[in-house]
């Protein structure tokens, strides 16, 4: 029996929308797949996750990642997010 996926939430609220979350979303989906994590991590949209002044927000379990942008999401994923997911 396969184990349940763990949830990751990407803020889709108005501040994150204006900061480019709809450009970040497909990049995160691709990065999860490229790293073989799309079978264990479920990327979900969420309304406001809180720190709106700190750029696009992503949460995973008790970790909060801020200041994501379309320009830096790949770097942020590799250096900050991926180590937490593994």
Rosetta blueprint (number, residue, H / E / L):
1 X L
2 X L
3 X L
4 X L
5 X L
6 X E
7 X E
8 X E
9 X E
10 X E
11 X E
12 X L
13 X L
14 X H
15 X H
16 X H
17 X H
18 X H
19 X H
20 X L
21 X H
22 X H
23 X H
24 X H
25 X H
26 X H
27 X H
28 X H
29 X H
30 X H
31 X H
32 X H
33 X H
34 X H
35 X L
36 X L
37 X L
38 X L
39 X L
40 X L
41 X E
42 X E
43 X E
44 X E
45 X E
46 X E
47 X L
48 X L
49 X L
50 X L
51 X L
52 X H
53 X H
54 X H
55 X L
56 X E
57 X E
58 X E
59 X E
60 X E
61 X L
62 X L
63 X E
64 X E
65 X E
66 X E
67 X E
68 X E
69 X L
70 X L
71 X L
72 X L
73 X H
74 X H
75 X H
76 X H
77 X H
78 X H
79 X H
80 X H
81 X H
82 X H
83 X H
84 X H
85 X H
86 X L
